[in-house]
Amino acid sequence: MTAEWRQATGRGDLAAIERLLDSGVDVDARDEHGQTALMNAARDGRTDVVRLLAARGARLDHTAKFGLTALMLSVIRGHVDAARVLVEAGADLHVQGRGAPGFHGKTAWDLAVAGGSESMKDLFRRGGAGDSPS
């Protein structure tokens, strides 16, 4: 991941992101932690960046160190709107975290339940998450 890509996605500069993608930057370039810009934007609640990167073909289900996806990172941080964009874009709701205590074997739904946010749980209920209760 180049410094220019990291800065553009980190500050949410949509015009710069579009320009960089149009010039051939890898939408799935990874940082030193193995995370993509989509993962970082989801973690930080940058819904506009998440939407743009998903529309431009970013891998929705890439995982890094603990097997967490962009969706799982948005859930952990409580960013319902970013999570909604990922669910609507087709993120896999059944990916399970691995390795780290608290994440191992957990899906995004499990993390939503653990977080206690009713709006996050409602997103999964309405989104048709197979493992969520009705």
C-alpha positions in Angstrom: 0.0 0.0 0.0 1.5 3.3 -1.1 1.6 6.3 1.2 -0.6 8.2 -1.3 -3.2 5.5 -1.3 -3.2 5.2 2.5 -3.6 9.0 2.9 -6.4 9.3 0.3 -8.4 6.5 1.8 -7.6 7.5 5.3 -8.9 11.0 4.9 -11.8 10.0 2.8 -10.7 11.9 -0.3 -13.1 10.3 -2.8 -11.7 12.3 -5.8 -8.1 11.2 -5.0 -9.3 7.6 -4.5 -11.0 7.6 -7.9 -8.0 9.2 -9.6 -5.6 6.6 -8.0 -7.9 3.7 -8.9 -8.2 5.0 -12.5 -4.3 5.2 -12.7 -4.0 1.5 -11.7 -3.7 1.4 -8.0 -4.6 -2.0 -6.6 -7.9 -1.6 -4.8 -6.9 -4.5 -2.5 -3.4 -3.3 -1.7 -2.5 -4.3 1.8 -0.8 -2.3 4.6 1.9 -3.6 7.0 -0.8 -5.5 8.9 -2.3 -7.2 5.9 -5.4 -5.0 5.9 -6.9 -3.4 2.8 -8.2 0.1 2.5 -11.7 -1.3 2.6 -11.0 -2.9 5.9 -9.5 0.3 7.3 -12.4 2.4 6.1 -14.9 0.0 7.5 -13.1 0.0 10.9 -13.1 3.8 10.9 -16.7 4.1 9.8 -15.9 5.9 6.5 -19.1 4.8 4.8 -18.5 6.8 1.7 -15.1 5.2 1.2 -16.5 1.7 1.9 -19.2 2.3 -0.7 -16.8 3.5 -3.3 -14.3 0.7 -2.8 -17.0 -1.9 -2.8 -18.3 -0.5 -6.1 -14.8 -0.5 -7.5 -14.4 -4.2 -6.9 -12.6 -4.4 -3.5 -12.6 -7.9 -2.1 -15.3 -7.8 0.6 -14.1 -10.8 2.5 -10.4 -10.4 2.7 -9.1 -11.3 6.1 -5.9 -10.3 8.0 -4.3 -11.3 11.2 -7.2 -12.6 13.2 -9.4 -13.6 10.3 -11.5 -10.5 10.5 -13.2 -9.1 7.5 -14.2 -5.5 6.7 -17.7 -6.3 7.9 -16.5 -7.7 11.1 -14.3 -4.7 11.8 -17.2 -2.3 11.2 -19.4 -4.4 13.6 -16.7 -4.4 16.3 -16.4 -0.6 16.1 -20.2 -0.1 15.9 -20.3 1.5 12.5 -23.8 0.4 11.4 -23.9 2.4 8.1 -20.6 0.9 7.0 -21.8 -2.5 7.9 -25.0 -2.0 6.0 -23.1 -1.0 2.8 -21.0 -4.2 3.1 -24.0 -6.4 3.7 -25.9 -4.9 0.8 -22.7 -5.4 -1.4 -22.7 -9.1 -0.6 -20.2 -9.5 2.2 -20.1 -13.1 3.4 -22.0 -13.2 6.7 -20.6 -16.6 7.6 -16.8 -15.9 7.8 -15.4 -16.8 11.2 -12.6 -15.0 13.0 -9.7 -17.1 14.2 -6.9 -17.0 16.7 -7.6 -14.1 19.0 -9.7 -14.6 22.1 -13.1 -13.1 21.6 -13.0 -13.4 17.9 -12.1 -17.1 17.3 -15.0 -18.9 15.6 -17.2 -15.8 15.7 -19.2 -14.4 12.7 -20.2 -10.8 12.2 -23.6 -11.7 13.7 -21.9 -13.2 16.8 -19.9 -10.0 17.1 -23.0 -7.9 16.7 -24.8 -9.8 19.5 -21.7 -9.5 21.7 -21.6 -5.7 21.1 -25.2 -5.3 22.2 -26.2 -2.7 19.6 -29.9 -3.2 18.7 -29.4 -1.3 15.4 -26.5 -3.5 14.4 -28.5 -6.7 15.3 -31.5 -5.3 13.3 -29.3 -4.8 10.3 -28.4 -8.5 10.3 -32.0 -9.6 10.9 -33.2 -7.5 8.0 -30.3 -8.4 5.9 -31.2 -12.1 6.0 -28.2 -13.3 7.9 -28.8 -17.0 8.1 -27.4 -17.3 11.7 -29.4 -14.5 13.2 -32.6 -15.1 15.1 -35.9 -13.8 13.9 
